[in-house]
């Protein structure tokens, strides 16, 4: 999708790069992240309203540190350098950067020493978030120092004539008091952007583009019932009407009554053409005896492709496949860190386009998860669907640790149903990014009545997060945990112990497998 205005962010490996993009988008301006190696010709072609050079973990004077060519400073485009980005700006324009004797990290008070457009409407003293081990020792020509701190004589700089600005702190993190104002000053006052990146705008443009692309061909979509596929289905239907065919494959690892509810809702409320395939017996037979999580994933991914493909082959005139790829997946493959994280097979319908000769439609490849939720809201999807917690492609298969059997899946379905309903009843569900139960391949001794039991252990997991890339465990009160535990053990035959997972990501992942 072509955007009239955009802010281009070049990533030098900062853990906060995504936050910069999100802050800009929150102000209704489109922003895009690219690797620092993004070619200068492409930058010219993109013609951004402004460029932001992100922070990064390295030092500019290290031999193998990521660099940017001098040409970027000759494009006549406003540039904001953040931390490492500021130091690159200084070095590229003839200044000097050296290791600091005292590293600055955390909350720091800065004082303005000059006024410029970047620090407009910021008080003389304010708190910012610092994170650097180097500092500027000589400014390039025509640059001015605009703020300082106790440890750092140079906290922000500007060359107003060329519209180059740099900050030694992170305006994108919430710890920086007036960070939002600083970013808004850059995008609106310096880059002259208009706040026209809105959900309404996105929907209208997408519908128009999809219509023109598809014409009267057929489009198929794997409808899992998760947020991304549900919102995609409603958006696509507005663009191509009856040319959209949704295929819902029940692999037997869905939550309690989930498949029936999904199909019923979309057929009744949205008049969607949904083909419902119950392939649970096929999946379970292929998973018999398998305990290795990666093998489980591969079997589920490959079997899904087989089932989906055989169903799609029964249809004629199909040219397009819709996938719910999100922006973090796209960023992972361009990230400066060099090691692109393998997106698990099930996150997108791995391998389908190549095998089936279909062209891809990825309506959300520019969006973060919360933006997809906003699109869903604008399209009138019920809250219960928009606010659903993420659910993995292989479903409960990655939550039944060890061998997968129908009995073990059924135990987990009932447990999960109790846990999630308790969260909803106590109005906690919306405060959590993701909550679920895990059936462990462990049995422990218990006592029920006068009898000794030897039964299953359940682990409960609930985390808070903004995008799933980092996460912290949710702090329940003890009473809630006690009630849930009692309810599960009393009602579910086969469970005699409940534990709560208090690991954060990193080092743990959100899912157990």
Secondary structure, DSSP 8 states (H G I E B T S, - for coil): ---SS-EEEEESS-TTHHHHHHHHHHTT--EEEEETT--HHHHHHHT-SEEEE---SS-TTSTTS----GGGGGS--EEEEETHHHHHHHHHTT-EEEEEEEEEEEEEEEEE-S--STTTT--SEEEEEEEEEEEEEE--TT-EEEEEESS-S-SEEEETTTTEEEESB-TTSTTSTTHHHHHHIIIIIIS---S---HHHHHHHHHHHHHHHHTT-EEEEE--SSHHHHHHHHHHHHHHGGGEEEEEEE-S-S-TTHHHHHHHHHHHHH---EEEEE-HHHHHHHHTT---HHHHHHHHHHHHHHHHHHHHTTSSSEEEEE----HHHHHHTT-TTS------TTTTTTTHHHHHT-EEE-TTTT--HHHHHHHHHHTT--HHHHT-----TTGGGGTB-SS--HHHHHHHHHHHHHHHHHHHHTT-GGG-SEEEEEEEEEEEEEEETTEEEEEEEEEEEEEE-SSSSSBEE----HHHHHHHHHHHHHHSTTEEEEEE----BTTS-SS--
